[in-house]
Amino acid sequence: MTAVIDDAVAEYEHKKFWEEMRAAVERTQREDPEGWADYLAETAVFDRAAPDGLEPEDWSSHLPPKEHDADNTR
């Protein structure tokens, strides 16, 4: 029973974190377009980084499932 409750709490915290993250990103885009543009400029450097040779199928299994994935187990 404890494991079920622990899993439910972890799932809720995970969902809540991403909801708050999405809201913060949307708020920044809306209320601070200059700051958002600065952020995009700063992170663009990663788009030009040298590839590591791994194809998406090699590493995508390590990413958390997306909320809209049909086989989402979270």
CNS distance restraints for C-alpha pairs under 8 A (distance, minus, plus):
assign (resid   1 and name CA) (resid   5 and name CA) 6.47 0.50 0.50
assign (resid   2 and name CA) (resid   6 and name CA) 6.04 0.50 0.50
assign (resid   3 and name CA) (resid   7 and name CA) 6.04 0.50 0.50
assign (resid   4 and name CA) (resid   8 and name CA) 6.17 0.50 0.50
assign (resid   5 and name CA) (resid   9 and name CA) 6.12 0.50 0.50
assign (resid   6 and name CA) (resid  10 and name CA) 6.09 0.50 0.50
assign (resid   7 and name CA) (resid  11 and name CA) 6.05 0.50 0.50
assign (resid   8 and name CA) (resid  12 and name CA) 6.12 0.50 0.50
assign (resid   9 and name CA) (resid  13 and name CA) 6.09 0.50 0.50
assign (resid  10 and name CA) (resid  14 and name CA) 6.06 0.50 0.50
assign (resid  11 and name CA) (resid  15 and name CA) 6.13 0.50 0.50
assign (resid  11 and name CA) (resid  74 and name CA) 6.29 0.50 0.50
assign (resid  12 and name CA) (resid  16 and name CA) 5.95 0.50 0.50
assign (resid  13 and name CA) (resid  17 and name CA) 5.99 0.50 0.50
assign (resid  14 and name CA) (resid  18 and name CA) 6.49 0.50 0.50
assign (resid  15 and name CA) (resid  19 and name CA) 6.18 0.50 0.50
assign (resid  16 and name CA) (resid  20 and name CA) 6.15 0.50 0.50
assign (resid  17 and name CA) (resid  21 and name CA) 6.09 0.50 0.50
assign (resid  18 and name CA) (resid  22 and name CA) 6.02 0.50 0.50
assign (resid  19 and name CA) (resid  23 and name CA) 6.20 0.50 0.50
assign (resid  20 and name CA) (resid  24 and name CA) 6.09 0.50 0.50
assign (resid  21 and name CA) (resid  25 and name CA) 6.25 0.50 0.50
assign (resid  22 and name CA) (resid  26 and name CA) 6.15 0.50 0.50
assign (resid  23 and name CA) (resid  27 and name CA) 6.00 0.50 0.50
assign (resid  24 and name CA) (resid  28 and name CA) 6.09 0.50 0.50
assign (resid  25 and name CA) (resid  29 and name CA) 6.17 0.50 0.50
assign (resid  26 and name CA) (resid  30 and name CA) 6.13 0.50 0.50
assign (resid  27 and name CA) (resid  31 and name CA) 5.74 0.50 0.50
assign (resid  27 and name CA) (resid  32 and name CA) 7.72 0.50 0.50
assign (resid  28 and name CA) (resid  32 and name CA) 5.08 0.50 0.50
assign (resid  28 and name CA) (resid  33 and name CA) 6.83 0.50 0.50
assign (resid  28 and name CA) (resid  35 and name CA) 7.37 0.50 0.50
assign (resid  28 and name CA) (resid  36 and name CA) 6.27 0.50 0.50
assign (resid  29 and name CA) (resid  33 and name CA) 5.18 0.50 0.50
assign (resid  29 and name CA) (resid  35 and name CA) 7.98 0.50 0.50
assign (resid  29 and name CA) (resid  36 and name CA) 5.60 0.50 0.50
assign (resid  32 and name CA) (resid  36 and name CA) 6.18 0.50 0.50
assign (resid  33 and name CA) (resid  37 and name CA) 6.08 0.50 0.50
assign (resid  34 and name CA) (resid  38 and name CA) 6.24 0.50 0.50
assign (resid  35 and name CA) (resid  39 and name CA) 6.20 0.50 0.50
assign (resid  36 and name CA) (resid  40 and name CA) 6.23 0.50 0.50
assign (resid  37 and name CA) (resid  41 and name CA) 6.15 0.50 0.50
assign (resid  38 and name CA) (resid  42 and name CA) 6.16 0.50 0.50
assign (resid  39 and name CA) (resid  43 and name CA) 6.21 0.50 0.50
assign (resid  40 and name CA) (resid  44 and name CA) 5.92 0.50 0.50
assign (resid  41 and name CA) (resid  45 and name CA) 7.47 0.50 0.50
assign (resid  43 and name CA) (resid  47 and name CA) 7.46 0.50 0.50
assign (resid  44 and name CA) (resid  48 and name CA) 7.00 0.50 0.50
assign (resid  45 and name CA) (resid  49 and name CA) 6.55 0.50 0.50
assign (resid  54 and name CA) (resid  58 and name CA) 5.94 0.50 0.50
assign (resid  54 and name CA) (resid  59 and name CA) 7.15 0.50 0.50
assign (resid  55 and name CA) (resid  59 and name CA) 7.12 0.50 0.50
assign (resid  56 and name CA) (resid  60 and name CA) 5.54 0.50 0.50
assign (resid  57 and name CA) (resid  61 and name CA) 7.14 0.50 0.50
assign (resid  59 and name CA) (resid  63 and name CA) 7.42 0.50 0.50
assign (resid  65 and name CA) (resid  69 and name CA) 6.69 0.50 0.50
assign (resid  65 and name CA) (resid  72 and name CA) 5.77 0.50 0.50
assign (resid  65 and name CA) (resid  73 and name CA) 7.64 0.50 0.50
assign (resid  65 and name CA) (resid  74 and name CA) 7.38 0.50 0.50
assign (resid  66 and name CA) (resid  72 and name CA) 6.87 0.50 0.50
assign (resid  67 and name CA) (resid  72 and name CA) 6.66 0.50 0.50
assign (resid  68 and name CA) (resid  72 and name CA) 7.33 0.50 0.50
